[in-house]
Amino acid sequence: MLRIIPLLMLIIVPAYAADAQIIVQRSPLAGFQYYGGKQLWDDMKIGDVLTLVREPENVHDANAVRVEWNSHRLGYVPRRENSDVARQMDRGAPVKARIVRLTQARNPWQRVEFEIYVDL
């Protein structure tokens, strides 16, 4: 029986590892109230893929990373949390994002939470 366990690990672990991810950061969405998020709210779901777009020429923040859902601008990675993500995107790292929480909150900073991750 003990000989079978290592063999099973050789079969199971690679299959699981193919779907493994490293979560780089979890953040509230900045600027949601300015980019038409209210019109998209009913269509957004937890787990939805988000697109991250670097904006190095942004006049307000050279590290700006725009967050989009289905080609609609939702907002930005918060300024206080965007420098590492911007640097990795500038280096060509395949960073990805998804919605992890949607809350009907009064404070727009509490409405959408997303995580940034990389696939292994």
C-alpha positions in Angstrom: 0.0 0.0 0.0 2.8 2.5 0.8 4.3 1.9 -2.6 1.1 3.0 -4.3 0.9 6.4 -2.6 4.0 7.9 -4.3 2.7 6.6 -7.7 -0.7 8.3 -7.0 1.2 11.5 -6.1 2.9 11.5 -9.5 -0.5 11.3 -11.2 -2.5 13.6 -9.0 -0.1 16.5 -8.2 0.8 17.4 -11.8 -2.9 17.6 -12.8 -3.6 19.8 -9.8 -0.5 22.0 -10.3 -1.6 22.9 -13.8 -4.4 24.9 -12.3 -2.4 26.4 -9.5 -2.2 30.1 -9.0 -0.4 32.6 -6.7 -2.5 35.4 -5.4 -0.3 38.5 -5.6 -2.7 41.0 -4.0 -6.3 41.6 -3.0 -7.7 45.2 -3.3 -10.8 47.3 -3.3 -11.5 48.8 -6.7 -10.6 52.5 -6.9 -12.9 54.9 -8.8 -15.8 52.6 -9.3 -18.3 55.4 -8.8 -16.8 57.4 -11.7 -16.8 54.8 -14.6 -20.4 53.6 -15.0 -20.1 50.6 -12.6 -23.7 51.1 -11.5 -25.0 50.2 -15.0 -22.9 47.0 -15.1 -23.6 46.0 -11.5 -26.4 43.5 -12.2 -24.3 41.7 -14.8 -21.1 41.3 -12.8 -20.4 38.1 -10.8 -17.9 36.8 -8.3 -15.2 35.0 -10.2 -15.5 37.1 -13.4 -12.3 37.8 -15.1 -11.0 41.4 -15.1 -8.5 42.9 -17.6 -5.6 44.9 -16.2 -4.3 47.7 -18.5 -1.1 49.6 -17.8 -1.4 53.4 -18.2 2.2 54.7 -17.9 1.3 58.0 -19.5 -1.5 58.7 -17.0 -1.0 62.3 -15.9 -2.3 61.5 -12.3 -0.2 58.4 -11.7 2.7 56.9 -13.7 2.0 53.5 -12.1 -1.7 53.6 -13.0 -3.3 50.2 -13.8 -6.8 50.4 -15.2 -9.3 47.6 -14.4 -11.8 46.5 -17.0 -14.7 44.1 -17.1 -15.8 42.9 -20.5 -14.0 45.9 -22.1 -15.8 48.4 -19.8 -13.6 50.5 -17.5 -14.5 49.8 -13.9 -11.8 51.8 -12.2 -8.1 51.4 -11.1 -5.9 49.4 -8.8 -5.6 51.7 -5.8 -2.6 54.1 -6.1 -1.1 53.0 -2.8 -1.1 49.4 -4.0 -0.2 49.7 -7.7 3.5 50.1 -8.0 4.5 46.4 -7.7 1.7 45.4 -10.2 2.8 48.1 -12.6 6.4 47.1 -12.4 5.5 43.4 -13.1 3.3 44.4 -16.0 6.1 46.5 -17.5 8.4 43.5 -17.3 5.8 41.4 -19.2 4.6 39.3 -16.3 1.2 37.6 -17.1 -0.7 39.1 -14.2 -4.5 38.4 -14.2 -7.4 39.6 -12.1 -10.9 38.5 -11.0 -13.7 39.7 -8.9 -13.8 38.1 -5.4 -16.5 40.2 -3.6 -19.4 42.4 -4.6 -21.1 44.3 -1.9 -24.1 46.7 -2.0 -22.3 49.3 0.1 -22.7 53.0 0.4 -19.0 53.5 0.3 -17.8 52.9 -3.3 -14.5 51.6 -2.1 -16.3 48.7 -0.5 -18.4 47.7 -3.5 -16.0 45.6 -5.6 -13.0 43.7 -4.3 -10.7 41.9 -6.7 -7.5 39.9 -6.6 -4.5 39.9 -8.8 -2.8 36.6 -9.5 -0.4 34.7 -11.7 -0.8 31.1 -13.0 1.9 28.6 -12.2 
